[in-house]
């Protein structure tokens, strides 16, 4: 996408099947942001693949950007994603949320941060 020309895309594979996708997006504040995180087949959820993938992305952020923290945004109703992010050390940033409206719905998006 033109709005993030420096973003990097990553995929995780298990037994030659794509299982997770995510992006690392550099930001002006010096803290890269994880974006478009998807863990594929619902049958594999709860097996730790998402947590290992997120941990690998955070480690890659440190390698690429020598940053003090990594950020991501999450929809407040995506409970499984929130649990995964919390499991690897992300915490909500107080009072840092965005409200989006699309498809006739309102979405509360919250920022989470993991210090390195």
C-alpha positions as CSV (number, residue, x, y, z in Angstrom):
1,X,0.0,0.0,0.0
2,X,1.2,3.4,-0.9
3,X,0.6,4.8,2.6
4,X,3.2,2.5,4.2
5,X,5.9,2.0,1.5
6,X,8.5,0.8,4.1
7,X,6.3,-1.9,5.7
8,X,7.6,-5.5,5.7
9,X,5.3,-8.5,5.4
10,X,5.8,-11.8,7.1
11,X,4.2,-15.2,6.8
12,X,4.4,-18.3,9.1
13,X,4.1,-21.7,7.6
14,X,3.3,-25.0,9.3
15,X,3.8,-28.2,7.2
16,X,3.9,-26.2,4.0
17,X,0.6,-24.5,4.8
18,X,0.4,-20.7,5.5
19,X,-0.8,-20.2,9.0
20,X,-0.2,-16.6,9.9
21,X,0.4,-13.2,8.3
22,X,1.6,-9.9,9.7
23,X,3.3,-6.6,8.9
24,X,5.9,-4.5,10.6
25,X,5.2,-0.8,9.8
26,X,7.9,1.8,10.8
27,X,6.4,4.9,12.5
28,X,7.7,8.4,13.0
29,X,7.7,7.9,16.8
30,X,10.5,5.3,16.5
31,X,8.2,2.5,17.6
32,X,7.3,0.1,14.8
33,X,3.7,-1.1,14.7
34,X,2.5,-4.6,14.0
35,X,-0.4,-4.6,11.5
36,X,-2.8,-6.9,9.6
37,X,-2.1,-9.8,11.9
38,X,-4.0,-12.9,10.9
39,X,-3.8,-16.4,12.3
40,X,-5.4,-18.5,9.7
41,X,-7.3,-21.7,10.2
42,X,-9.4,-21.5,13.4
43,X,-8.7,-25.2,14.0
44,X,-5.1,-24.3,14.9
45,X,-5.9,-21.5,17.4
46,X,-5.1,-22.1,21.0
47,X,-1.9,-24.0,20.0
48,X,0.5,-21.2,20.6
49,X,1.2,-20.5,16.9
50,X,-0.1,-16.9,17.2
51,X,2.0,-16.2,20.3
52,X,5.1,-17.6,18.7
53,X,4.5,-15.6,15.5
54,X,3.9,-12.3,17.4
55,X,7.1,-13.0,19.5
56,X,9.0,-13.5,16.2
57,X,7.6,-10.2,14.8
58,X,8.6,-8.3,18.0
59,X,12.1,-9.8,17.9
60,X,12.4,-8.8,14.2
61,X,11.3,-5.2,15.2
62,X,14.2,-5.1,17.7
63,X,16.6,-6.4,15.1
64,X,15.5,-3.9,12.4
65,X,14.8,-0.8,14.4
66,X,16.6,-1.1,17.8
67,X,13.4,0.2,19.4
68,X,12.3,0.6,23.0
69,X,8.8,-0.7,22.3
70,X,6.4,-2.2,19.7
71,X,2.9,-1.0,19.1
72,X,-0.3,-2.6,17.6
73,X,-3.9,-1.7,17.3
74,X,-6.7,-4.1,18.2
75,X,-10.5,-4.1,18.0
76,X,-11.9,-4.3,21.5
77,X,-14.2,-7.2,20.5
78,X,-11.4,-9.4,19.2
79,X,-10.9,-11.2,22.5
80,X,-8.8,-14.0,21.1
81,X,-6.3,-11.6,19.6
82,X,-6.2,-9.5,22.8
83,X,-5.4,-12.7,24.9
84,X,-2.7,-13.6,22.4
85,X,-1.1,-10.1,22.6
86,X,-1.3,-10.0,26.4
87,X,0.3,-13.5,26.6
88,X,3.4,-12.2,24.9
89,X,3.5,-9.0,27.0
90,X,1.4,-6.3,25.2
91,X,-0.6,-4.0,27.5
92,X,-3.3,-1.5,26.7
93,X,-2.3,2.2,26.5
94,X,-4.6,4.1,28.7
95,X,-6.9,6.5,26.9
96,X,-5.4,5.7,23.5
97,X,-8.3,4.6,21.3
98,X,-9.8,5.3,17.9
99,X,-13.4,4.9,16.9
100,X,-14.0,3.8,13.4
101,X,-17.3,3.5,11.6
102,X,-17.7,1.1,8.7
103,X,-20.4,-1.2,7.3
104,X,-23.0,0.5,9.5
105,X,-21.1,-0.4,12.7
106,X,-18.8,1.3,15.1
107,X,-15.5,-0.2,16.0
108,X,-13.4,0.7,19.1
109,X,-9.8,0.3,18.3
110,X,-7.3,0.3,21.2
111,X,-3.5,0.7,21.1
112,X,-1.4,-1.9,22.9
113,X,2.3,-1.6,23.5
114,X,5.1,-4.1,24.4
115,X,8.2,-2.6,26.0
116,X,11.5,-4.3,24.9
